[in-house]
Amino acid sequence: MKIIPTELPEVLLLEPRVFGDARGFFLESWNRKAFSGLGLDPDFVQDNHSRSALGVLRGLHYQLHRPQGKLVRVTSGAVYDVAIDLRRSSPNFGRWTGHELSAENKHMLWVPPGFGHGFLVLSEAADFLYKTTEYYAPEHERCVLWNDPALGIPWPLSGEPALSAKDKVGSLLQDAEVYP
């Protein structure tokens, strides 16, 4: 597994070793021993799979209590994936990093607890898989507005994204409940 540093030291872009031939390919998306060797030892408790259409934007989500670390990847299609530091005590508070994840590049992103997360679908559809270190707790879920001008995230959009009701009413970072 190759680590590609991001603008935020805790958020890691991961490039797995891919073994391919005329029949197809094989890769390990998770191996506790290999991740431990990278200095990561998350205790995953839940696997999730979503499928979204072109132009769907999900996020920027986080759980205020019971924060989730996430190992995210795309198995079909492509997304622009964003992680934002929401730890007020962090020197990187409010900074974000964005990367394309796709079935083609097979990259994964480690989003640690204390960070918000979101993605925009760039392909006709995308299958998005992610492991979490904490169970989903809707009562603790919060959302920072995807287009907060203070963040200035240059989402690769043509037009308006398709948003859920909760994503339409996310908070500006300055008003959001965040981590200490």
N, C-alpha and C positions, 0 to 999 in steps of 0.2 A: 504494500500500500504506500503510495507516494502522497506526502502532504504538500499542498500548495498553499503558502501563507496568504491571508487576506489582509485587508486594511485594519481589521480588528483581530488582535492576537489570539483571542479565545475561539473565534469562529474559524473553522478549518475546512478548506476545500480538499476533498480526498479523491485521489485517482487510484482505483483498484487495479490490480494486475489482471489483465484480460487474456485468456488463453483461447485462441480461435483457430479454426481451420475451415475447410470447405463445408463441414457439417453445421457450423455455427460457432458459439462461444460459450465459455464458462468463466464466472468470476465469483469471488467470495464477497458478499456485501456486508457480512458481519462475522467476525471471529473474535471472541473475547480475548484470547491470547495475543493476537495480532494488534488489536486496538490498545491493549494494555502496554504493549511494546512501544506504542506511540504516545504513551502518557495519558491515555484515556481509559477509564474503566466504568462506563455508565452501566447502570442496572436497568435494563429495559423491561417495562411491564406491559406495554401495549404496542401492537402493530396496527397501522391504519393505511387505507388505500382509498384514494379519491380519483374520480375521473371528471375532468372539466373540459368545456369547449373553448375554442379560440376566443380570446378576449376576456375570459373570466379572470377576475382578480380576487384572490382570497387573502385577507389580512389587512393590517398587521396585527396578528393575534398573539396573546400571551395569557398565562394564568397568574394572577397576582399572588394568590396563595397556592401552595403546591405547584411551584413552577416546573415546567417541563423542559428537559433537554431533548433535542430532536436530531435524529440522523435521517436526512431526507434524500430521496433520489427519484428519478423519473425512469419508468420502464417503457413508456411509449410516448412519443412526441417530445415537446420541449417547453420549458418554462424559464422565465426570468425570476430568480429566487433572491429574496432580500432578508437579511437579518439586521436588527437594530438593537444597540445596547440600551437597555432601559434601567440600568442600575445607577441611581442618582450619585452614588459615591464613586463611580468609575470615572477615570479621566477621559474615557471615550463615550460618556453618556450622550445619547442623542445622535451618535455617529452610526452609519450603516454601511453595509457592504452588499453588493449585488453581483450575481453570477448566473450564467446560463447553465442549466442542468438539462440534459437530454438523454434519450435512449441511445443516441449516437455517441456522445462523449462519455457516457457512463459515470460521470462525476457524481459525488455525493457531497453534502454539506453537513457538518456538525454544527448545530446551533445550541449552545449551552443554556442551562437555566439562567434566567435573568435577561434574556433577549426576546424581543418580539420577532415574529416571522410572518412572511407573506410571499405570494408568488402570482405571476401573471402568465397565463397560457399563451404561448407564441405559435403553436401549431394548431391544426384543425381540431385536435383533441389531445389531452395528455393524461396519462396514468401516473399519479404521484403517490409514492409509498413513503411512509415514515414510521420509525420506531420512536417511542417516547419513554422517558424515565419516570413519568408520573401519569396516573390515570387522568383522563379527561374529566374535568369538574366544571360544568357550565356556570355554576354559581360564582366561580372565581375568574371566569374568562373576561378579558378586557380587550379593547381594540383601539389602536392608534390609527387615526385617519390616514389612509394610503396616500393622499395628495396634500398632506400638511406642508404648507409653503416653507416652514422652518426646516423641514427635512430636505426638501428639494430633490427627491428621488426621481431620476429621469426614466420613468417607466417607458419601455419601448412600445408605445401605444399609437394607434391611428384612430382617433375618436375616443369615445367614452368606454370604460370597461364595464363588463357585466358584474354587478355587485350584489351580495346578499343584503337583506334589510339591515342586519347588524353592522355590516361594513360601511353602509351609507351614513351611519350615525356615529362612527368612531370619534374618539376625542382627539383634539389637537394635543401634541406632546406637552405643551405648556400647561394643559388642564388635566392631563391623564394621571391616574393613580399609577405610580411606578414603584419599583423596588428601592429599598433604602440605599 
